[in-house]
Amino acid sequence: MTFPVSQNLLETILENTHAFMGIYDVTNKQFIFINKVGLKILDAKDLKEFIRLYPHGFRKNKLSIKQHDDITSFLNIEKIWAEEVLFESHNQREFWGFLQISKFDFLNTPHYFIQIADIGTRKYAEQQVIDGELRFEALFMHAAIGIIMVNREGEIVLSNHFADVLFGYERGELAGNPLEILIPQNVKEKHKKTYENYTQKPQDRAMGVGLDLNGRRKDGSLFPVEISLSHFKSGETPYYISFINDTTFKKKAEMDLLHKNSEIKKLNDSLEKEVVNRTNALVETLKSLERSKLELEVALNKEKELGELKSRFVSMASHEFRTPLTAIQSAASLIEKYPNTEDQPKRERHTQRIKAAVGNLTDILEEFLSVGKLEEGKIITNTTTFDLPNLVQECIIDLTSLTRKGQLIDYQHIGDNNLTLDKSLLRKIIINLCSNALKFSPENSTVELSTENQGDILILKITDRGIGISVEDQKHLFDRFFRGTNVTNIQGTGLGLHIVARYAELLNGKVTVKSELNVGTTFTVIIQI
């Protein structure tokens, strides 16, 4: 038989087939041809490399001798074999394919034409014919996919054996008939318009993606199909090719899967009800145990934290109490040496030292008491309305005793003077941050203090030009007992900023810090009012 424009047609088929296609020599038990798509799918450069990489095929689960014989026997009778198979490339990449095998004789030698299509996308491709018209005829006529070629008028020019069998016609019977004989009656008119539009602007594309398409057999029965379209020209004469795949197996598998899923759902529903009925008591017991476990964990963590707090307190107190106590003892001893009336100024100087040392001890104890109350949740906010600038001025007066030579606190306020908040906690925050700023700033320096009442937000800023805080220390600045690496020679407990942060949380606020070593530090407290 002579095929019109065979070479162009074969090239079109090969270039548009997005699936593995190969010819297997049954006598010599090896592939004699594999298309480029197939080689790419299996990560092989050429046929020689493929044969070397896959001496025993590329099925994930190898066929037993009996399975192999069964397929061979089936092909000898039916000529076409199809199944879903899990494949594996030489680099262990797995993929599922719909395998279709058709048997044919070429030059009196049995051959298999093998197609492997991706089950998910069902793409079809065309292979390039390299061996001339006889090989083209074998490839085209025995392809495991229906191929129909029509002219511009929609007349069937050529159909392969698979298409003939698919639609129930004898070999060559379709040639000369209009394409509409394969279209269901209810969509013929729509198909004519679609076909006319396609011939006006033909392009290689999938047809009916996402749609349920049907083909019409010779006896009038319908069956589900997937169709891809391609085109080529012989001279100035256009031809159009349809690649047709019977999806009956796929539809049946989908229906079987839906049916099985439905049965599994019913079984799961039944099992779930049974499990719920049988495990209610167990769930309640587990909940009770979980509650007990959480309570024990909370109690244990509190006990652990309390132990750590006591341990750190003892360690810190032994160090921090020693200095003021030594100062008290020294001052008291010196006072004894000044019994005369004219020694009163000297006695007063040492008395002031005693008072300052007692004040330090009081501050340390106050910080520990505050931490204890915070940890136990005993501090409750008490909201009142007060004059914010007046409060800050009172704090500045209280801080006068802490200022060193030439130190000043410069205060600026923006916004409404009246503020509704816990006055006591805000006062403690201001005192603590300002005392820190004074403590870590040099003589003759100014601490900048500002407040801004925006109505729903209070912004408090304290800026100093002191020794600053390193970036690494800033990460732990608000931890209990933490002190910066550059302040070890300056008295302190490491609790002040921790307390400030907790007070800010109670006021629905947050404390942030921006600092640079030997440049200064700015603490910003933002409180949602």
Order of alpha helices (4+ residues) and beta strands (2+ residues): alpha-beta-beta-beta-alpha-alpha-alpha-beta-beta-beta-beta-alpha-beta-beta-alpha-alpha-beta-beta-beta-beta-alpha-alpha-alpha-beta-alpha-beta-beta-alpha-beta-beta-alpha-alpha-beta-beta
